[in-house]
């Protein structure tokens, strides 16, 4: 899933042919999840006496489906509970009655819509289910025909970064200098490329201790390179990479560094046909290599085609069991459970016993800070934006970044003269809350007004062929926000949640329930974080049932003591 931070335009971001790629390897927990998944020994084995044992998996988003898929392969029986639809924030909506000439439906990616190549564990599953990806039209990306940056009523048209005025280059240089001087950017990214764990840990330990109390904006202000308020303002509104997102300025700078170090905001690709296909195909897929279950078994077949309904209550019962009540009133008890929904669900939508978690983990969940996010899409008759303006020779409309209400507008085509889609607006936090009281059609009218001020000669409305589709994730009852984004001082809370899969030190009556999902990860908002925490939970369940990994392919818990996240003092 995508995040909202600008990326550095930096020499280290452009690897030479001989350099290893940047991946989401650390910096907090430098474990090679991609190697773990690719190893022929598999993720581990459980004792034969445990084959067929049930494990509750609460949440049918990517993290829950990955966890369930891998537990099934080991011979356990995952029981998936899903309140809404399989996919979670990998949600692909279709426009009714709209399709391309070859019959493919027009789609709108309501949640995750762009994925970086550094997400190598995610890519394992994309490849596993034979999905294809294509370049995503971010601002100034190589495959984006043109970009318009519109600030304070003045628009700049650009096909490449070089076409922008000099002040934007000054801002880019300031960001690069800020990262280098304040966060050892080149050294850290080199270490991540080379998977140099000692160097990663040494640099990151110093920065966590130094910067846990610092906001993104404060980090900029402390840099001599960003002494100019004008530069900070432009950077917040435009930035580089996916655009400028000043709505991130109050968040912890550690959140931002995790993204830029790992290249998570670079070279994004979209999944052809929609991202929701990934969890849906995993749900239906019969693994080629499976323990205990007959060949041809899939998650779907284990569930009779559909997951169980929403969880309404979780509590502990005798023998340190986890008892789950669902919306149908059915009550089942399990020796282990994996909770992958957003953790705020445990505070509001689900009735929970305090005994489920240690008090420090409850505190961490309560302190979790979620980002709001909204999108609105419309179907159009064709990619008219590629028409040429006879007076200027430019595209009549472009991918647009602006300080107006729309903030980000994305143009998504399916080829010449084919029906297409426009994401009229993609916003975050306060900008998203401005849309919340408005209906889809009311939102569309305000958006068209804003875009008409930028493109006075373009009548977007005449190309619209169907009703708008919109989402405000903060208003979705099973999400209450788009994703976690830690505030300053929240590092300790995030560490508690991420490390929850390591349960040997917990009292016996606090074990067996494992947290997963992207908000438990260090990289919330990215599908890679959902996959990584799912694999942590799978390892935890494996251990809980007396299983073990192969000696040649140690799991994340087996090497935990060597690469554990930095621990800050609690006093």
Secondary structure, DSSP 8 states (H G I E B T S, - for coil): ----------GGGS--TTS----S--SSS---HHHHHH-TT-S-B--GGGTT-EEEEE--BHHHHHHHHHHHHTT-EEEEE-SS-TBTT--EEEEEEEE-TTS-EEEEESS---B-TT-HHHHHHHHHTT--EEE---TT-TT-S-EEEEETTEEEEESSGGGS-HHHHHHHHHHHHHHHHHH-HHHHHHHHHHT-HHHHHHHHHHHHHHHTT-BHHHHHHTSGGG--HHHHHHHHHT-BTTB--GGGTTBBHHHHHHHHHTTTTSS-EEETT-THHHHHHHHH---SS-SSS-TT--HHHHTTTS-B--EEEEEEETTTEEEEEETTS-EEEES-EEE-S-GGGGGTTSEE-GGGS-HHHHHHHHH--EE-EEEEEEEESS-GGGSB-TTT-SBSS-EEEESSTT-EEEEE--STTS-EEEEEEEEEHHHHHTTTTS-HHHHHHHHHHHHHHH-TT--GGGGB-S--EEEEGGG-TTTSSSEE--BTT-HHHHHHHHGGG--TTS-GGG-SEEE-SGGGSSSTTSHHHHHHHHHHHHHHHHHHTT-B--TTS--TTTTHHHH--------
